[in-house]
Amino acid sequence: MIDLTWKVFSQTGSIETYLLYKEIENDYHNANLRENEEESPLESNL
């Protein structure tokens, strides 16, 4: 999905598509952070 939004943005220059791309990118990053916290809860308490 993120590749598609980047491709559309790069071809059109649409600001709305770029903002959607950044929103998806941030959601992906936040999901990865939550997964890492769930996998190693002891490390986050150090």
mmCIF file of the N, C-alpha and C atoms, coordinates in Angstrom:
data_MODEL
# 
_entry.id   MODEL 
# 
loop_
_atom_site.group_PDB 
_atom_site.id 
_atom_site.type_symbol 
_atom_site.label_atom_id 
_atom_site.label_alt_id 
_atom_site.label_comp_id 
_atom_site.label_asym_id 
_atom_site.label_entity_id 
_atom_site.label_seq_id 
_atom_site.pdbx_PDB_ins_code 
_atom_site.Cartn_x 
_atom_site.Cartn_y 
_atom_site.Cartn_z 
_atom_site.occupancy 
_atom_site.B_iso_or_equiv 
_atom_site.pdbx_formal_charge 
_atom_site.auth_seq_id 
_atom_site.auth_comp_id 
_atom_site.auth_asym_id 
_atom_site.auth_atom_id 
_atom_site.pdbx_PDB_model_num 
ATOM 1   N N  . MET A 1 1  ? 0.827  -1.204 0.000   1.00 0.00 ? 1  MET A N  1 
ATOM 2   C CA . MET A 1 1  ? 0.000  0.000  0.000   1.00 0.00 ? 1  MET A CA 1 
ATOM 3   C C  . MET A 1 1  ? 0.867  1.262  0.000   1.00 0.00 ? 1  MET A C  1 
ATOM 4   N N  . ILE A 1 2  ? 1.916  1.234  0.787   1.00 0.00 ? 2  ILE A N  1 
ATOM 5   C CA . ILE A 1 2  ? 2.769  2.418  0.861   1.00 0.00 ? 2  ILE A CA 1 
ATOM 6   C C  . ILE A 1 2  ? 3.482  2.664  -0.467  1.00 0.00 ? 2  ILE A C  1 
ATOM 7   N N  . ASP A 1 3  ? 3.855  1.580  -1.160  1.00 0.00 ? 3  ASP A N  1 
ATOM 8   C CA . ASP A 1 3  ? 4.503  1.739  -2.465  1.00 0.00 ? 3  ASP A CA 1 
ATOM 9   C C  . ASP A 1 3  ? 3.554  2.352  -3.487  1.00 0.00 ? 3  ASP A C  1 
ATOM 10  N N  . LEU A 1 4  ? 2.299  1.953  -3.418  1.00 0.00 ? 4  LEU A N  1 
ATOM 11  C CA . LEU A 1 4  ? 1.304  2.483  -4.346  1.00 0.00 ? 4  LEU A CA 1 
ATOM 12  C C  . LEU A 1 4  ? 1.102  3.980  -4.132  1.00 0.00 ? 4  LEU A C  1 
ATOM 13  N N  . THR A 1 5  ? 0.977  4.395  -2.880  1.00 0.00 ? 5  THR A N  1 
ATOM 14  C CA . THR A 1 5  ? 0.756  5.825  -2.624  1.00 0.00 ? 5  THR A CA 1 
ATOM 15  C C  . THR A 1 5  ? 1.971  6.642  -3.047  1.00 0.00 ? 5  THR A C  1 
ATOM 16  N N  . TRP A 1 6  ? 3.178  6.098  -2.843  1.00 0.00 ? 6  TRP A N  1 
ATOM 17  C CA . TRP A 1 6  ? 4.371  6.829  -3.279  1.00 0.00 ? 6  TRP A CA 1 
ATOM 18  C C  . TRP A 1 6  ? 4.402  6.937  -4.800  1.00 0.00 ? 6  TRP A C  1 
ATOM 19  N N  . LYS A 1 7  ? 4.049  5.852  -5.475  1.00 0.00 ? 7  LYS A N  1 
ATOM 20  C CA . LYS A 1 7  ? 4.061  5.862  -6.941  1.00 0.00 ? 7  LYS A CA 1 
ATOM 21  C C  . LYS A 1 7  ? 3.065  6.896  -7.479  1.00 0.00 ? 7  LYS A C  1 
ATOM 22  N N  . VAL A 1 8  ? 1.853  6.914  -6.893  1.00 0.00 ? 8  VAL A N  1 
ATOM 23  C CA . VAL A 1 8  ? 0.846  7.890  -7.324  1.00 0.00 ? 8  VAL A CA 1 
ATOM 24  C C  . VAL A 1 8  ? 1.347  9.307  -7.067  1.00 0.00 ? 8  VAL A C  1 
ATOM 25  N N  . PHE A 1 9  ? 1.926  9.537  -5.884  1.00 0.00 ? 9  PHE A N  1 
ATOM 26  C CA . PHE A 1 9  ? 2.450  10.869 -5.579  1.00 0.00 ? 9  PHE A CA 1 
ATOM 27  C C  . PHE A 1 9  ? 3.552  11.269 -6.555  1.00 0.00 ? 9  PHE A C  1 
ATOM 28  N N  . SER A 1 10 ? 4.475  10.352 -6.816  1.00 0.00 ? 10 SER A N  1 
ATOM 29  C CA . SER A 1 10 ? 5.596  10.702 -7.693  1.00 0.00 ? 10 SER A CA 1 
ATOM 30  C C  . SER A 1 10 ? 5.138  10.996 -9.120  1.00 0.00 ? 10 SER A C  1 
ATOM 31  N N  . GLN A 1 11 ? 4.030  10.382 -9.526  1.00 0.00 ? 11 GLN A N  1 
ATOM 32  C CA . GLN A 1 11 ? 3.531  10.622 -10.877 1.00 0.00 ? 11 GLN A CA 1 
ATOM 33  C C  . GLN A 1 11 ? 2.625  11.849 -10.967 1.00 0.00 ? 11 GLN A C  1 
ATOM 34  N N  . THR A 1 12 ? 1.958  12.191 -9.866  1.00 0.00 ? 12 THR A N  1 
ATOM 35  C CA . THR A 1 12 ? 0.988  13.285 -9.925  1.00 0.00 ? 12 THR A CA 1 
ATOM 36  C C  . THR A 1 12 ? 1.424  14.543 -9.183  1.00 0.00 ? 12 THR A C  1 
ATOM 37  N N  . GLY A 1 13 ? 2.263  14.372 -8.159  1.00 0.00 ? 13 GLY A N  1 
ATOM 38  C CA . GLY A 1 13 ? 2.643  15.519 -7.340  1.00 0.00 ? 13 GLY A CA 1 
ATOM 39  C C  . GLY A 1 13 ? 1.532  15.965 -6.412  1.00 0.00 ? 13 GLY A C  1 
ATOM 40  N N  . SER A 1 14 ? 0.542  15.112 -6.205  1.00 0.00 ? 14 SER A N  1 
ATOM 41  C CA . SER A 1 14 ? -0.606 15.452 -5.372  1.00 0.00 ? 14 SER A CA 1 
ATOM 42  C C  . SER A 1 14 ? -0.216 15.548 -3.898  1.00 0.00 ? 14 SER A C  1 
ATOM 43  N N  . ILE A 1 15 ? -0.457 16.696 -3.301  1.00 0.00 ? 15 ILE A N  1 
ATOM 44  C CA . ILE A 1 15 ? -0.159 16.900 -1.887  1.00 0.00 ? 15 ILE A CA 1 
ATOM 45  C C  . ILE A 1 15 ? -0.991 15.959 -1.023  1.00 0.00 ? 15 ILE A C  1 
ATOM 46  N N  . GLU A 1 16 ? -2.256 15.752 -1.379  1.00 0.00 ? 16 GLU A N  1 
ATOM 47  C CA . GLU A 1 16 ? -3.122 14.858 -0.608  1.00 0.00 ? 16 GLU A CA 1 
ATOM 48  C C  . GLU A 1 16 ? -2.570 13.434 -0.589  1.00 0.00 ? 16 GLU A C  1 
ATOM 49  N N  . THR A 1 17 ? -2.045 12.987 -1.728  1.00 0.00 ? 17 THR A N  1 
ATOM 50  C CA . THR A 1 17 ? -1.463 11.646 -1.801  1.00 0.00 ? 17 THR A CA 1 
ATOM 51  C C  . THR A 1 17 ? -0.197 11.568 -0.960  1.00 0.00 ? 17 THR A C  1 
ATOM 52  N N  . TYR A 1 18 ? 0.590  12.634 -0.965  1.00 0.00 ? 18 TYR A N  1 
ATOM 53  C CA . TYR A 1 18 ? 1.799  12.651 -0.132  1.00 0.00 ? 18 TYR A CA 1 
ATOM 54  C C  . TYR A 1 18 ? 1.430  12.583 1.344   1.00 0.00 ? 18 TYR A C  1 
ATOM 55  N N  . LEU A 1 19 ? 0.420  13.332 1.739   1.00 0.00 ? 19 LEU A N  1 
ATOM 56  C CA . LEU A 1 19 ? -0.009 13.302 3.141   1.00 0.00 ? 19 LEU A CA 1 
ATOM 57  C C  . LEU A 1 19 ? -0.538 11.924 3.524   1.00 0.00 ? 19 LEU A C  1 
ATOM 58  N N  . LEU A 1 20 ? -1.250 11.273 2.615   1.00 0.00 ? 20 LEU A N  1 
ATOM 59  C CA . LEU A 1 20 ? -1.704 9.908  2.856   1.00 0.00 ? 20 LEU A CA 1 
ATOM 60  C C  . LEU A 1 20 ? -0.508 8.976  2.998   1.00 0.00 ? 20 LEU A C  1 
ATOM 61  N N  . TYR A 1 21 ? 0.482  9.135  2.142   1.00 0.00 ? 21 TYR A N  1 
ATOM 62  C CA . TYR A 1 21 ? 1.709  8.337  2.226   1.00 0.00 ? 21 TYR A CA 1 
ATOM 63  C C  . TYR A 1 21 ? 2.366  8.492  3.596   1.00 0.00 ? 21 TYR A C  1 
ATOM 64  N N  . LYS A 1 22 ? 2.509  9.721  4.065   1.00 0.00 ? 22 LYS A N  1 
ATOM 65  C CA . LYS A 1 22 ? 3.134  9.970  5.363   1.00 0.00 ? 22 LYS A CA 1 
ATOM 66  C C  . LYS A 1 22 ? 2.303  9.380  6.506   1.00 0.00 ? 22 LYS A C  1 
ATOM 67  N N  . GLU A 1 23 ? 0.987  9.448  6.403   1.00 0.00 ? 23 GLU A N  1 
ATOM 68  C CA . GLU A 1 23 ? 0.124  8.869  7.429   1.00 0.00 ? 23 GLU A CA 1 
ATOM 69  C C  . GLU A 1 23 ? 0.305  7.350  7.487   1.00 0.00 ? 23 GLU A C  1 
ATOM 70  N N  . ILE A 1 24 ? 0.346  6.707  6.340   1.00 0.00 ? 24 ILE A N  1 
ATOM 71  C CA . ILE A 1 24 ? 0.553  5.257  6.292   1.00 0.00 ? 24 ILE A CA 1 
ATOM 72  C C  . ILE A 1 24 ? 1.934  4.906  6.834   1.00 0.00 ? 24 ILE A C  1 
ATOM 73  N N  . GLU A 1 25 ? 2.924  5.695  6.468   1.00 0.00 ? 25 GLU A N  1 
ATOM 74  C CA . GLU A 1 25 ? 4.285  5.468  6.939   1.00 0.00 ? 25 GLU A CA 1 
ATOM 75  C C  . GLU A 1 25 ? 4.359  5.574  8.461   1.00 0.00 ? 25 GLU A C  1 
ATOM 76  N N  . ASN A 1 26 ? 3.715  6.578  9.029   1.00 0.00 ? 26 ASN A N  1 
ATOM 77  C CA . ASN A 1 26 ? 3.706  6.753  10.477  1.00 0.00 ? 26 ASN A CA 1 
ATOM 78  C C  . ASN A 1 26 ? 2.963  5.620  11.171  1.00 0.00 ? 26 ASN A C  1 
ATOM 79  N N  . ASP A 1 27 ? 1.839  5.189  10.609  1.00 0.00 ? 27 ASP A N  1 
ATOM 80  C CA . ASP A 1 27 ? 1.094  4.066  11.178  1.00 0.00 ? 27 ASP A CA 1 
ATOM 81  C C  . ASP A 1 27 ? 1.950  2.806  11.185  1.00 0.00 ? 27 ASP A C  1 
ATOM 82  N N  . TYR A 1 28 ? 2.661  2.565  10.099  1.00 0.00 ? 28 TYR A N  1 
ATOM 83  C CA . TYR A 1 28 ? 3.537  1.403  9.989   1.00 0.00 ? 28 TYR A CA 1 
ATOM 84  C C  . TYR A 1 28 ? 4.639  1.472  11.045  1.00 0.00 ? 28 TYR A C  1 
ATOM 85  N N  . HIS A 1 29 ? 5.235  2.641  11.198  1.00 0.00 ? 29 HIS A N  1 
ATOM 86  C CA . HIS A 1 29 ? 6.308  2.834  12.177  1.00 0.00 ? 29 HIS A CA 1 
ATOM 87  C C  . HIS A 1 29 ? 5.777  2.628  13.596  1.00 0.00 ? 29 HIS A C  1 
ATOM 88  N N  . ASN A 1 30 ? 4.627  3.179  13.909  1.00 0.00 ? 30 ASN A N  1 
ATOM 89  C CA . ASN A 1 30 ? 4.040  3.028  15.245  1.00 0.00 ? 30 ASN A CA 1 
ATOM 90  C C  . ASN A 1 30 ? 3.667  1.584  15.538  1.00 0.00 ? 30 ASN A C  1 
ATOM 91  N N  . ALA A 1 31 ? 3.186  0.861  14.551  1.00 0.00 ? 31 ALA A N  1 
ATOM 92  C CA . ALA A 1 31 ? 2.853  -0.549 14.731  1.00 0.00 ? 31 ALA A CA 1 
ATOM 93  C C  . ALA A 1 31 ? 4.105  -1.355 15.039  1.00 0.00 ? 31 ALA A C  1 
ATOM 94  N N  . ASN A 1 32 ? 5.203  -1.047 14.370  1.00 0.00 ? 32 ASN A N  1 
ATOM 95  C CA . ASN A 1 32 ? 6.463  -1.741 14.640  1.00 0.00 ? 32 ASN A CA 1 
ATOM 96  C C  . ASN A 1 32 ? 6.977  -1.440 16.037  1.00 0.00 ? 32 ASN A C  1 
ATOM 97  N N  . LEU A 1 33 ? 6.818  -0.216 16.488  1.00 0.00 ? 33 LEU A N  1 
ATOM 98  C CA . LEU A 1 33 ? 7.242  0.130  17.841  1.00 0.00 ? 33 LEU A CA 1 
ATOM 99  C C  . LEU A 1 33 ? 6.445  -0.653 18.877  1.00 0.00 ? 33 LEU A C  1 
ATOM 100 N N  . ARG A 1 34 ? 5.132  -0.751 18.668  1.00 0.00 ? 34 ARG A N  1 
ATOM 101 C CA . ARG A 1 34 ? 4.293  -1.509 19.600  1.00 0.00 ? 34 ARG A CA 1 
ATOM 102 C C  . ARG A 1 34 ? 4.667  -2.982 19.613  1.00 0.00 ? 34 ARG A C  1 
ATOM 103 N N  . GLU A 1 35 ? 4.968  -3.547 18.462  1.00 0.00 ? 35 GLU A N  1 
ATOM 104 C CA . GLU A 1 35 ? 5.382  -4.953 18.397  1.00 0.00 ? 35 GLU A CA 1 
ATOM 105 C C  . GLU A 1 35 ? 6.670  -5.167 19.173  1.00 0.00 ? 35 GLU A C  1 
ATOM 106 N N  . ASN A 1 36 ? 7.617  -4.262 19.028  1.00 0.00 ? 36 ASN A N  1 
ATOM 107 C CA . ASN A 1 36 ? 8.887  -4.387 19.739  1.00 0.00 ? 36 ASN A CA 1 
ATOM 108 C C  . ASN A 1 36 ? 8.686  -4.275 21.245  1.00 0.00 ? 36 ASN A C  1 
ATOM 109 N N  . GLU A 1 37 ? 7.798  -3.412 21.686  1.00 0.00 ? 37 GLU A N  1 
ATOM 110 C CA . GLU A 1 37 ? 7.520  -3.278 23.112  1.00 0.00 ? 37 GLU A CA 1 
ATOM 111 C C  . GLU A 1 37 ? 6.866  -4.530 23.665  1.00 0.00 ? 37 GLU A C  1 
ATOM 112 N N  . GLU A 1 38 ? 6.000  -5.156 22.890  1.00 0.00 ? 38 GLU A N  1 
ATOM 113 C CA . GLU A 1 38 ? 5.321  -6.368 23.337  1.00 0.00 ? 38 GLU A CA 1 
ATOM 114 C C  . GLU A 1 38 ? 6.289  -7.552 23.388  1.00 0.00 ? 38 GLU A C  1 
ATOM 115 N N  . GLU A 1 39 ? 7.248  -7.595 22.502  1.00 0.00 ? 39 GLU A N  1 
ATOM 116 C CA . GLU A 1 39 ? 8.191  -8.705 22.450  1.00 0.00 ? 39 GLU A CA 1 
ATOM 117 C C  . GLU A 1 39 ? 9.212  -8.647 23.588  1.00 0.00 ? 39 GLU A C  1 
ATOM 118 N N  . SER A 1 40 ? 9.607  -7.460 24.003  1.00 0.00 ? 40 SER A N  1 
ATOM 119 C CA . SER A 1 40 ? 10.625 -7.346 25.031  1.00 0.00 ? 40 SER A CA 1 
ATOM 120 C C  . SER A 1 40 ? 10.202 -6.349 26.121  1.00 0.00 ? 40 SER A C  1 
ATOM 121 N N  . PRO A 1 41 ? 9.217  -6.708 26.942  1.00 0.00 ? 41 PRO A N  1 
ATOM 122 C CA . PRO A 1 41 ? 8.761  -5.776 27.977  1.00 0.00 ? 41 PRO A CA 1 
ATOM 123 C C  . PRO A 1 41 ? 9.806  -5.535 29.057  1.00 0.00 ? 41 PRO A C  1 
ATOM 124 N N  . LEU A 1 42 ? 10.694 -6.486 29.328  1.00 0.00 ? 42 LEU A N  1 
ATOM 125 C CA . LEU A 1 42 ? 11.703 -6.300 30.354  1.00 0.00 ? 42 LEU A CA 1 
ATOM 126 C C  . LEU A 1 42 ? 12.732 -5.275 29.939  1.00 0.00 ? 42 LEU A C  1 
ATOM 127 N N  . GLU A 1 43 ? 13.082 -5.231 28.681  1.00 0.00 ? 43 GLU A N  1 
ATOM 128 C CA . GLU A 1 43 ? 14.074 -4.265 28.214  1.00 0.00 ? 43 GLU A CA 1 
ATOM 129 C C  . GLU A 1 43 ? 13.569 -2.837 28.335  1.00 0.00 ? 43 GLU A C  1 
ATOM 130 N N  . SER A 1 44 ? 12.275 -2.629 28.171  1.00 0.00 ? 44 SER A N  1 
ATOM 131 C CA . SER A 1 44 ? 11.750 -1.264 28.257  1.00 0.00 ? 44 SER A CA 1 
ATOM 132 C C  . SER A 1 44 ? 11.737 -0.755 29.697  1.00 0.00 ? 44 SER A C  1 
ATOM 133 N N  . ASN A 1 45 ? 11.796 -1.655 30.672  1.00 0.00 ? 45 ASN A N  1 
ATOM 134 C CA . ASN A 1 45 ? 11.797 -1.250 32.077  1.00 0.00 ? 45 ASN A CA 1 
ATOM 135 C C  . ASN A 1 45 ? 13.186 -0.936 32.587  1.00 0.00 ? 45 ASN A C  1 
ATOM 136 N N  . LEU A 1 46 ? 14.216 -1.213 31.795  1.00 0.00 ? 46 LEU A N  1 
ATOM 137 C CA . LEU A 1 46 ? 15.590 -0.986 32.258  1.00 0.00 ? 46 LEU A CA 1 
ATOM 138 C C  . LEU A 1 46 ? 15.977 0.441  32.200  1.00 0.00 ? 46 LEU A C  1 
# 
